[in-house]
Amino acid sequence: MTTVLAPVEGVAVGLSAVPDPVFSAGMVGPGTAIDPAREPGKAVAPIAGKIMKLHPHAYVIVGDDGKGVLVHLGIDTVQLKGKGFELLAAEGDRVRAGQPVVAWDPAAIEAGGRSPVCPVVALDAPASAVTAMAGGPVCAGDELFLWD
């Protein structure tokens, strides 16, 4: 059983609330989403492991058990080409759960006309393997969902 932590502070809303059909339909994988607090903050590692992919707007961490978790900071934020994000780690780094990975400002994302909602996805997992915690307020580092 893997405990996946909330990468950002905000309100857990579920993938169905993500304004992107690829995420909301679970095509990337099961998980949940967070509507982030609107203050500048740091997105943290949802699990301990190795950063396999790191873009300013998204990252994938794979644990020693081979399970990978995708954190996507906002929707359509790839179009920003890194503007408004600061990398705090590097691809290939080993991180502990809760370690800061990217600094960002959700309010600036929203002011630019994009959704700051953050999908957190269990990659290559069947939907039945993920048990989401109840919706509601979360702090970065709180339990977000369990992955069998």
N, C-alpha and C positions, 0 to 999 in steps of 0.2 A: 504494500500500500504506500503510495506516494502522496504526501501532503503538498499541495501547490498553494503558495502564498500570494496574496494580493501584491502586485508590483507597484501600485499607486494608491494614494488615499482617495476616497470618494464613496460612491454608492454602488454596490453590486446590483446589476440590472438584468443579467442573463443575455445570452447571445441574440435572442430574438429582438432585443432593443437596439442592436447595432444597425445603423443606416447603410448597410452594404449587404446585398443578397448573398454573396459568397460566404461571409461570416455568419449572418443571421440564419441561414439555412443549414449551418453546420458542415458545409462542404470542405472547409479547411480541417475541421475536426471538432469534437465536442469541447466544451469548456463553459466559460461564462464571460461577462464583460463588466467593466467598471466605468461609470460616468464619473470622471475625476473631479476632485476639488479644483477650483479655478485659480489657485495660487501657484506660482513657480515651485517646482519640486523635483525630486529625484525618483526615477523609476528603478526599482530594485529587482534583483534576481528572484524569480518565483520558486526556484529549487536550487540546490547545490549542484554544481557540475561544470562543464566546459562550455564557453560561449562558442557555438559552432558558426553562427551568422550574426553579424552586428552591423546594422545600418543605423543612421541617426533616428529613424522613425520606428524601428522594429528590431527585435533580436530573438534568437533561438538559443536556449540552453538545454544541453543534453546531460542527464544525470549518469552516474556510474552504472545504473541499471538499464541504460539505453533509452529511457523515456525522454522525449523532447517536448519542451513547452515553448510556444510562440507568444511573445508579447508584442502587440501592435499599438503604438502610441498615436491614437487618432485615426480617422478615416481619410483616405486620399492624401495623407501627409507625405507620401513619397514624392509628390509634386513639389514639395518645399525644398527638395535637394539639400537637406540638412540644416536649412535656416531655422533658427529657433531651438535647436537641439545641441547638446554638448555631450560628447562621449566621455564617460568616466572609467571605461575599461576598454580592452582591446579584444578583437576576435582571437580565439585560441586561449584566452585567459581562463583559469579555473576560478570560480567564484563560490562563495558560500551563499546559502539562501538568505535573502534580505540585504545583500551587498548592493550598493548603488551601481547602476550600469549606465544610465543616461539621465542628464538634467534637461528639463523641458518646462514650457509654460503653456498649460492647457488653455488659459484665457486668450493668449496670443493666437493659438490655433483656431479657436472659435471666432475671434475677431477677424480672422482671415477668411471666414466663410466655410470652414471645415468643422466636422464633428470631432470633438476631443475624446469621444468614447473609445475605451481600450479593450479590444478583445484579448482574452487570455485562453489559449487553445492547447489542448493535449493532442500533439501530432501523432498520426497513425494509430489512434485509439478508437475502438468502437464506442458508440454513444453509451452503451450499457456499462462501460468501465469507469465512467465519471459520475461522481455524486457531488452536485453543487451544494454549497452551503446556502442557508436562507439569504434572500436579498436583504439589502439594508446597508447602513454605513460600515465601511471598512477602512482601516489604516494600512499603509504599506507594511507588509510583513505579517498581517493577519491571515489566518487560514481562509482560503477562497474555495477550493474544492479538493476532493479526494479522488485519487486515480488508482483503481485496482490493478 
